[in-house]
Amino acid sequence: MSRADRWEVGSAFPLMLPTGAGGVHLPEPVRLFGSGRQALRALIEFGRREHGWETVHVPAYYSPSVVDGLLDLAPVRRYDTGPTGPHARPDAGPADAVITVSYFGEPPVLPSTPATLIVDVTHDPVAPWLDRARADYVFASLHKTLPLPDGGMLWSGNGHPLPDPVPPTEAHLAAVSRILGAMCLKAAYLAGAPVAKEQYLPLYAVGDTGLRSTAVSGISEYSREALRILPAEELRRHRIANAAELAAGLSALPGVVVHRRAFGVVLEFDSPERREAVRHGLVARNIYPAVLWDLRPQEAAPHQVDFSRRMLHLHTDVRWSGEDMRQVAAVLRELCPGAATSGAASVDDQLAPLGHG
């Protein structure tokens, strides 16, 4: 099987280490952890111990598995907010912590609250608007936007004390080893080597399970050193340019609103059934979209669950060219009967301003 036969878009990063000017700008002081959820867990443990935080308020539209990882630390309450609003104020007091999210890389709306404010910027951890996000704490998972096997970072936008640094645990390094092995094998597979997906997908799965551990670990040395080399701003520009290219190719898709974002392109379908039909069609053509996130009905308002069942996220990062994006757009047009070849775009490409609600 040739390299051309193994074309795909989406899914996990292969091993790659682009170089260029800049590296990843790390705020000072910063703490580096094994993952974003470990960074958040360390912060909640710190806040409970040092400041007596009583309750953690999380958006209704948020990763259920991240929330599950906090339930043994503190009571958790959900407040009604998500990518399409509303910008509800959590019923939180001064002894609480409130998490808000940069959805798909949009500048977050910061709720007015007397509580400690924590912002999750995983979808755009090197965004230029971060300097204006004067939240009490900011954290991110790094391996969602960068070709790293692990990594999370935590800092304070207001100069607050941070949890102490921790070394990487043996269990975490074992998980990273599996992910690095998978990344190496995937790079060989994509290059046309005699490697099967069945050889690396289980390694990714076992490694990802390890990253979800509730034991807080420091970042691996591989990822720590790679952060000095990766041209993060250049990679961000490439991702945004690809998102613009893909969105431009998706004008007037019937039953779909196209949202161009810094994290990629979000498709909002008019029904869960249409979303599922297109998702299966994309996967059959080696295009692997993400569902962010699969919300549980008992934990979120119906309109938030509805959006989660009608959305798909399409990756646009540095692995692909503009031609790849045009190929993805062509596949989507095949999967959406009646799509126009030109005309007014059904595209939302405006980033929301950073503000308070």
Secondary structure, DSSP 8 states (H G I E B T S, - for coil): --TGGG--EESS--S-----SS-----SS-EEESSHHHHHHHHHHHHHHHH----EEEESSS-HHHHHTTTTTS-EEEES--TT---------TT-EEEEE-GGG---EE---SSEEEEE-TT-TT-GGGGG---SEEEEESTTTSS-SS-EEEE-TT-----------HHHHHHHHHHHHHHHHHHHHHTT-S--HHHHHHHHHHHHHHHT-SS--B--HHHHHHHHHS-HHHHHHHHHHHHHHHHHTTTT-TTEEEEEETTEEEEEESSHHHHHHHHHHHHHTTEE-B-S----GGGS-HHHHHHHHHEEEE--STT--HHHHHHHHHHHHHHSTT--SSSS--EE------EE-
